[in-house]
Amino acid sequence: MQRTFLSNLFLLIIINLLVKPIWVLVIDVKVQNTLGPEAYGDFFSLLNFAFLFSVVLDFGLNNFNNRRLAQNPEIASKVLPHTGLIKLFLGVGFMATVYLFSFLLGYSVEERNLLGAITVMLILQSVLIFLRTNLSGIQWYRADVLVSALDKALMIIIIGSMVFGSVLETEFSIYQFIYGQCVAYLIASIVVLILLVIRIKKFSFSFKRAEIVHTFKSSLPFALLTFLMLIYFKIDAVMIERMLPDGDLQTGYYAQAYKLLDASVMFTLLFSTLLLPMFSNMISRNESVVSLVKLSSKLMLIPAVIGVVILCSVGDELLPLMFETGSAYSSEIFPYLILTLIPLGASYVFGTLITAEGDMRFLNKIALLAILVNVVMNGILIGEYGIMGAAVATLVTQTLVSLIQWRCAAVKFKIPYELAHLLRVIVFVVGLVMSSFLINYLDIDWKLESLVMLITGVILSFSLRLIEKSDFTALKNYQRS
């Protein structure tokens, strides 16, 4: 399983390194600069508002379906048709729910119109994710990896031609940004559906009421977890927009600082898409997951720490290059937000492992605690410190969640605690931070500084045996799956 993980992870990273940074750091940044922080901030706030209700759209089906198929790939021909029908009804319910709450909360007609376009985009995105869970669930990892960046590649072509080319006869608007994404999600979904038809070949169309009810009941714990996580992930932007007098503008600055975290999280999220079906399959066969947990933790967290230290060092120079206005505000909160990448990386390993094991009650309790901490901290700190307070609340919440998940996973799966390894990690972090301060004093170009820090981080990680050559030997035994 480690060989499968490494070979597919390697390909996954290569494909996404070629595509997703261009989308996030070139196209999306150009869109933000074209629209301005206030207009983009309004979109960012409404997007996060809609996300709060996406539990109605997903209802835990994605994770539940992925885990179920990983344990029983042979049922794919029966499961896909009726879960697809359920997905269709959930999409209608999601759109109605968002519109109802936007009306009750006093959103303007213009804001509700924009929310309508956003909900269509999120429905198409959810359909694509759902179809991809079927690919990974039936353990066709290679196909899932190959289509993992297809939607973003299409967005680069479609939206890039709008903001950089001359295909538009009118001024670029937020609606064109949304509709461009809709087209990309639709095309990518069709491609994935074709792959599933080729692989599964024969489907069993059975829409029995008992099966649909069973699916809903089984996915309910996953739905609750999705809902609770979305609240503490997305509530900050909504609270900023609602609590501050210039909420749209401040949310725009917050979105700027969030951009590099967003880009980085894309890569940590890739791990979980591979790990969930693998963990689920191993647990169902009573195999030990310790070696895969250790390997994935190394490959997730060591690069995350190196990346965070580099970005904290050069953020003051990088953000003004990316954004035309407001970078002074976003640069102040950026270090707090990018530090969140480390606990998020840990959560994508240990939280995914607990999800694969099926202890949803425990995960839901953690999520409830996270909501309490996050909402209370945001309520206090946003009023006092503005978007800086929201950034601090995000960092504290994600750190708390990751520590609890790590401890739970270590106990459940008997993952050994090694003091020597912890000491090496501490030396690695301290050495990397000290190197960052020393290199800052040299007053060199930020690109050269980043390269030196990257080399320093790699040397330290190998010198301290945090990453070893043996971790990559499986790549020599490349395995198709």
Secondary structure, DSSP 8 states (H G I E B T S, - for coil): -HHHHHHHHHHHHHHHHHHHHHIIIIIHHHHHHHH-HHHHHHHHHHHHHHHTTHHHHHTTHHHHHHHHHHH-GGGHHHHHHHHHHHHHHHHHHHHHHHHHHHHHTT--HHHHHHHHHHHHHHHHHHHHHHHHHHHHHTT-HHHHHHHTTHHHHHHHHHHHHHHTSS--SS---HHHHHHHHHHHHHHHHHHHHHHHHHHH--------HHHHHHHHHHHHHHHHHHHHHHHHHHHHHHHHHHHSTTHHHHHHHHHHHHHHHHHHHHHHHHHHHHHHHHHHHHHHTT---HHHHHHHHHHHHHHHHHHHHHHHHHHHHHHHHH-SSSHHHHHHHHHHHHHTHHHHHHHHHHHHHHHHHT-HHHHHHHHHHHHHHHHHHHHHHHHHHTHHHHHHHHHHHHHHHHHHHHHHHHHHTT----HHHHHHHHHHHHHHHHHHHHHHHT---HHHHHHHHHHHHHHHHHHTTSS-GGGGGGGGG----
